Amino acid sequence: MAGGIGSRFWPMSTPEYPKQFIDVMGIGRSLIQLAVDRLTEVAPISNFWVVTGERYVDIVQQQLPEIPSQNILAEPEPRNTAPCISYACWKIKKHFPNANIVVTPSDALVVNTIEYQRVIKEALAFTEDSDNIVTIGIKPSRPETGYGYIASGKQLADSQICKVESFKEKPDLDTANQYLAAGNYLWNAGIFVWNVNTITNSISKFTPDLAEKMNRMSADFYTEREQDTLGCVFPTCEKISIDYAVMEKSANIYTLPAEFGWSDLGSWGSLHSLLQTDETGNATVGEDIKLHDSHNCIVHAQDAKQVVVQGLDGYIVSLRDGRLLVCALDHEQMIKEYSQK
């Protein structure tokens, strides 16, 4: 899934060129390229599919030229994750009726790719010949209020996989501390594994209106009428997340608790915590960045020839394409609002 605009990462991420296509970590690979890299041990590149916005298709093709062009699906407009996922799964099913599928956001970060691949393969083995759905749960390392949670239940025999008891919205700090103390709550990473028949049957059962529209579009998949039909039908789909559409309604939802250094990179603060910092807590991404009398800052300025920062404590400094942000880290929740005014 590669259609988001990453508004909380302005000005590094903009609607014209969002964060999934940016070398956020300063390591020479964009987030979507890293997502592909860690899955190439799981499936051949011909089995990779990208769902993105129409205006990002050229960027996807430029960054991932090895993915077949017919596997890059362009949404006429964003309609949340359930229509996005349904579009891909219905199209895959038409040519691969027994496909076993991993769905993942393109803009998250994984540190331990070997463990990630092991977890994904275990989940695929569980869903291949069953009507079960697996959502990957991340063992929490702190009382995080920015993530949704999964309450895990009984563990299956001879397996790390657990039944899901319930899904929880992003909590306040007191509730997050309670989740951490309970020990059975996991961060919801938005990574799903299922057989294509399982998900299409589930969507048909729980959101029949969405399934009906996918069936209408599917009649024209792989024909010259596909784009016209997509343009007419897809924008009429309800804006609904896959969590509300299926995950919170199905009885066959399981979770696989995992620890592979995951972050959804949803904020400047989360990026700061992942980058290497100096002895004063500063992290930088760029060629020539100097900080003086500054502490606990993140400076992201890959466009700049030279940056000098003096006297800041706990600030974000970001420059991209002529847009400059200087904002306190403890006010970063306002960045989306600031950038839209």
C-alpha positions as CSV (number, residue, x, y, z in Angstrom):
1,M,0.0,0.0,0.0
2,A,1.7,3.2,-1.2
3,G,-1.0,5.9,-1.5
4,G,-0.6,8.0,1.7
5,I,0.7,11.5,1.7
6,G,2.6,11.5,5.0
7,S,1.4,14.9,6.1
8,R,2.9,14.7,9.6
9,F,6.4,14.6,8.0
10,W,6.1,18.0,6.2
11,P,8.2,19.4,4.6
12,M,10.2,16.3,4.0
13,S,7.0,14.6,2.8
14,T,4.5,16.5,0.6
15,P,1.4,15.4,-1.3
16,E,3.5,15.7,-4.5
17,Y,6.3,13.4,-3.2
18,P,5.3,11.6,0.0
19,K,7.5,9.9,2.6
20,Q,7.2,6.3,1.2
21,F,9.3,7.5,-1.8
22,I,11.9,9.3,0.2
23,D,15.3,8.2,1.6
24,V,14.1,9.1,5.1
25,M,17.0,7.4,6.9
26,G,19.7,8.8,4.6
27,I,20.9,5.3,3.6
28,G,20.3,5.5,-0.2
29,R,17.0,3.6,-0.3
30,S,13.5,5.0,0.0
31,L,11.0,3.4,2.4
32,I,9.1,1.6,-0.4
33,Q,12.4,0.3,-1.8
34,L,13.3,-1.1,1.7
35,A,9.8,-2.7,1.9
36,V,10.5,-4.5,-1.4
37,D,14.0,-5.4,-0.4
38,R,12.9,-7.3,2.8
39,L,10.2,-9.3,1.0
40,T,12.3,-10.5,-1.9
41,E,13.3,-13.6,0.2
42,V,9.5,-14.4,0.5
43,A,8.3,-14.1,-3.1
44,P,9.6,-13.4,-6.6
45,I,9.4,-9.8,-7.8
46,S,6.8,-10.8,-10.4
47,N,4.5,-11.5,-7.5
48,F,4.8,-8.0,-6.0
49,W,1.9,-5.6,-6.4
50,V,1.7,-1.9,-5.5
51,V,-1.5,0.0,-4.9
52,T,-0.9,3.8,-5.1
53,G,-2.5,7.0,-6.3
54,E,-2.6,7.9,-9.9
55,R,-0.1,10.7,-9.5
56,Y,2.5,8.4,-8.0
57,V,2.6,5.7,-10.6
58,D,5.6,7.3,-12.4
59,I,7.5,7.5,-9.1
60,V,6.8,3.8,-8.3
61,Q,8.0,2.8,-11.8
62,Q,11.1,4.9,-11.4
63,Q,12.0,3.5,-8.0
64,L,10.8,-0.1,-8.6
65,P,11.5,-0.8,-12.3
66,E,11.7,-4.5,-11.7
67,I,8.0,-4.8,-10.7
68,P,5.8,-5.5,-13.7
69,S,4.0,-2.4,-14.8
70,Q,0.7,-4.3,-14.8
71,N,1.2,-5.0,-11.1
72,I,1.1,-1.2,-10.2
73,L,-2.5,-0.4,-9.5
74,A,-3.6,3.3,-9.6
75,E,-6.4,4.4,-7.3
76,P,-8.4,7.3,-8.9
77,E,-8.7,8.7,-5.5
78,P,-8.0,7.5,-1.9
79,R,-10.8,5.6,-0.2
80,N,-9.0,4.2,2.8
81,T,-7.5,0.7,3.2
82,A,-10.5,-1.6,2.6
83,P,-11.1,-0.5,-1.0
84,C,-7.4,-0.3,-1.6
85,I,-6.8,-3.9,-0.4
86,S,-10.0,-5.2,-2.1
87,Y,-8.9,-3.8,-5.4
88,A,-5.6,-5.6,-5.3
89,C,-7.0,-8.8,-4.0
90,W,-9.8,-9.0,-6.5
91,K,-7.4,-8.3,-9.3
92,I,-4.9,-10.9,-8.1
93,K,-7.6,-13.5,-7.6
94,K,-8.7,-13.2,-11.3
95,H,-5.4,-14.7,-12.5
96,F,-4.2,-16.4,-9.3
97,P,-7.3,-17.9,-7.6
98,N,-5.3,-19.6,-4.8
99,A,-2.9,-16.8,-4.0
100,N,-1.5,-16.5,-0.5
101,I,-1.1,-12.7,0.2
102,V,0.9,-10.4,2.5
103,V,-0.4,-6.9,2.8
104,T,2.0,-4.3,4.1
105,P,2.2,-0.5,4.3
106,S,5.1,0.9,2.2
107,D,6.2,3.5,4.7
108,A,7.2,1.5,7.8
109,L,10.7,0.6,8.9
110,V,12.0,-2.8,9.9
111,V,15.4,-3.2,11.4
112,N,15.8,-7.0,11.7
113,T,14.9,-8.2,8.2
114,I,15.8,-11.8,8.9
115,E,13.4,-12.1,11.8
116,Y,10.8,-10.2,9.7
117,Q,11.1,-12.8,6.9
118,R,10.8,-15.7,9.4
119,V,7.6,-14.2,10.9
120,I,6.0,-13.6,7.5
121,K,6.8,-17.1,6.3
122,E,5.3,-18.6,9.4
123,A,2.1,-16.6,8.9
124,L,1.9,-17.6,5.3
125,A,2.2,-21.3,6.2
126,F,-0.8,-20.8,8.6
127,T,-3.1,-19.1,6.1
128,E,-2.2,-21.0,2.9
129,D,-4.8,-23.7,3.2
130,S,-7.2,-22.2,5.8
131,D,-9.8,-19.5,6.2
132,N,-7.7,-17.8,8.9
133,I,-6.4,-14.3,8.9
134,V,-3.2,-13.3,10.6
135,T,-2.3,-9.7,11.6
136,I,1.3,-9.2,12.8
137,G,1.5,-7.8,16.3
138,I,4.5,-6.0,17.6
139,K,5.6,-6.6,21.1
140,P,5.5,-3.2,22.7
141,S,8.7,-1.7,24.2
142,R,7.1,1.4,25.7
143,P,3.6,2.7,26.5
144,E,3.0,4.1,23.0
145,T,-0.1,6.3,22.5
146,G,0.3,6.7,18.7
147,Y,-0.5,3.1,17.8
148,G,-3.6,0.9,17.9
149,Y,-3.3,-2.3,19.9
150,I,-4.2,-5.9,19.5
151,A,-5.3,-7.9,22.6
152,S,-4.0,-11.4,22.1
153,G,-5.7,-14.5,23.6
154,K,-5.0,-18.2,23.7
155,Q,-1.8,-19.4,22.0
156,L,-2.2,-22.3,19.6
157,A,-0.5,-25.6,20.3
158,D,3.0,-25.9,18.9
159,S,2.9,-22.4,17.5
160,Q,3.5,-18.7,18.4
161,I,0.3,-17.7,16.8
162,C,-2.5,-16.5,19.2
163,K,-6.2,-15.9,18.8
164,V,-7.1,-12.2,18.7
165,E,-9.5,-11.2,21.5
166,S,-10.1,-7.6,20.4
167,F,-8.6,-4.6,18.7
168,K,-8.1,-1.3,20.6
169,E,-7.9,2.2,19.4
170,K,-5.0,4.5,20.1
171,P,-5.0,4.8,24.0
172,D,-4.2,7.6,26.3
173,L,-1.0,7.2,28.4
174,D,-2.6,5.6,31.4
175,T,-4.3,3.0,29.3
176,A,-1.1,2.4,27.3
177,N,0.7,1.7,30.6
178,Q,-2.1,-0.7,31.6
179,Y,-1.7,-2.5,28.2
180,L,2.1,-2.8,28.7
181,A,1.6,-4.2,32.3
182,A,-1.0,-6.7,31.1
183,G,1.6,-8.3,28.8
184,N,-0.8,-9.6,26.1
185,Y,-1.3,-6.3,24.2
186,L,0.6,-5.8,20.9
187,W,1.0,-2.9,18.6
188,N,-1.1,-3.1,15.4
189,A,1.4,-2.9,12.6
190,G,-1.2,-3.0,9.8
191,I,0.5,-6.1,8.2
192,F,-2.0,-8.7,7.2
193,V,-1.6,-12.3,5.8
194,W,-4.4,-14.3,4.2
195,N,-5.5,-16.5,1.4
196,V,-7.1,-14.5,-1.4
197,N,-10.3,-16.6,-1.1
198,T,-10.4,-15.9,2.7
199,I,-10.3,-12.1,2.3
200,T,-12.7,-11.9,-0.7
201,N,-15.2,-14.1,1.1
202,S,-14.8,-12.0,4.3
203,I,-15.4,-8.7,2.5
204,S,-18.4,-10.2,0.7
205,K,-19.8,-11.3,4.1
206,F,-19.1,-8.2,6.2
207,T,-19.1,-5.4,3.6
208,P,-21.3,-6.7,0.7
209,D,-21.6,-3.2,-0.9
210,L,-17.8,-3.0,-1.3
211,A,-17.7,-6.6,-2.6
212,E,-20.4,-5.8,-5.1
213,K,-18.4,-2.9,-6.5
214,M,-15.3,-5.0,-6.7
215,N,-17.2,-7.7,-8.6
216,R,-18.4,-5.0,-11.1
217,M,-14.9,-3.8,-11.6
218,S,-13.5,-7.3,-11.8
219,A,-15.6,-8.1,-14.9
220,D,-13.4,-5.6,-16.8
221,F,-10.0,-6.4,-15.2
222,Y,-7.3,-7.0,-17.8
223,T,-9.3,-5.5,-20.6
224,E,-9.3,-2.1,-22.3
225,R,-12.3,-1.1,-20.3
226,E,-10.6,-1.5,-16.9
227,Q,-9.5,2.1,-16.4
228,D,-12.9,3.6,-17.3
229,T,-14.7,1.1,-15.1
230,L,-12.3,1.8,-12.2
231,G,-12.7,5.5,-12.6
232,C,-16.5,5.3,-12.4
233,V,-16.8,2.7,-9.7
234,F,-13.9,3.0,-7.3
235,P,-14.6,6.6,-6.2
236,T,-18.1,5.4,-5.1
237,C,-16.6,3.0,-2.5
238,E,-17.2,3.8,1.1
239,K,-14.1,5.2,2.8
240,I,-13.5,2.5,5.4
241,S,-10.5,0.9,6.9
242,I,-9.8,-2.9,6.6
243,D,-9.9,-3.0,10.4
244,Y,-13.6,-1.8,10.5
245,A,-14.6,-3.7,7.4
246,V,-13.2,-7.1,8.3
247,M,-10.8,-7.4,11.2
248,E,-13.1,-6.4,14.0
249,K,-16.0,-8.6,12.6
250,S,-14.4,-11.9,11.6
251,A,-14.1,-14.8,14.1
252,N,-11.0,-16.2,12.4
253,I,-8.5,-13.5,13.3
254,Y,-5.1,-14.5,14.7
255,T,-2.0,-12.6,15.6
256,L,1.7,-13.5,15.5
257,P,3.6,-11.6,18.2
258,A,6.9,-10.3,16.7
259,E,10.0,-8.4,17.5
260,F,11.9,-7.2,14.5
261,G,12.6,-3.6,15.1
262,W,9.4,-2.2,13.6
263,S,8.3,1.5,13.5
264,D,5.6,3.0,11.4
265,L,7.7,6.2,11.2
266,G,4.6,8.2,11.8
267,S,6.3,11.3,13.3
268,W,9.5,13.2,13.5
269,G,9.9,12.0,17.1
270,S,9.7,8.4,15.9
271,L,12.4,9.1,13.3
272,H,14.6,10.8,15.8
273,S,14.4,7.8,18.1
274,L,15.6,5.5,15.2
275,L,18.4,7.6,13.8
276,Q,21.9,7.4,15.3
277,T,22.4,10.3,17.7
278,D,25.5,12.1,18.9
279,E,26.5,12.5,22.6
280,T,24.1,15.5,22.9
281,G,21.1,13.6,21.4
282,N,21.2,15.2,18.0
283,A,20.4,13.3,14.8
284,T,21.1,14.5,11.3
285,V,20.4,13.4,7.7
286,G,22.3,15.5,5.1
287,E,25.7,16.1,3.8
288,D,27.1,19.0,5.9
289,I,25.2,19.7,9.1
290,K,26.8,21.3,12.1
291,L,25.1,21.8,15.5
292,H,26.5,24.0,18.2
293,D,25.1,24.3,21.8
294,S,22.1,22.3,20.6
295,H,20.6,19.2,22.2
296,N,18.0,16.5,21.3
297,C,17.3,17.9,17.8
298,I,16.7,16.2,14.5
299,V,17.9,18.0,11.4
300,H,16.8,16.5,8.0
301,A,18.2,18.6,5.1
302,Q,19.3,16.4,2.2
303,D,18.8,19.3,-0.2
304,A,21.0,21.8,1.6
305,K,24.7,22.4,0.8
306,Q,25.4,23.4,4.4
307,V,23.4,23.8,7.6
308,V,24.5,25.4,10.8
309,V,22.2,25.2,13.9
310,Q,22.9,27.0,17.2
311,G,21.2,27.1,20.5
312,L,18.2,24.8,20.0
313,D,17.0,22.1,22.4
314,G,14.4,19.5,21.3
315,Y,13.7,20.9,17.8
316,I,13.0,19.7,14.3
317,V,14.8,21.4,11.4
318,S,13.8,20.2,8.0
319,L,14.5,21.6,4.5
320,R,13.2,20.1,1.2
321,D,12.4,21.7,-2.1
322,G,12.6,25.3,-0.7
323,R,10.3,24.5,2.2
324,L,11.8,25.0,5.7
325,L,10.4,23.8,9.0
326,V,11.7,24.8,12.4
327,C,9.4,23.4,15.1
328,A,9.7,22.1,18.7
329,L,9.5,18.3,18.9
330,D,6.9,18.5,21.6
331,H,4.6,20.5,19.2
332,E,5.0,18.2,16.2
333,Q,1.4,17.2,16.4
334,M,0.6,20.6,15.0
335,I,2.8,20.2,11.8
336,K,-0.1,19.0,9.7
337,E,-2.2,22.0,10.6
338,Y,0.7,24.4,10.2
339,S,1.5,23.1,6.7
340,Q,-2.1,23.4,5.5
341,K,-2.6,27.0,6.5
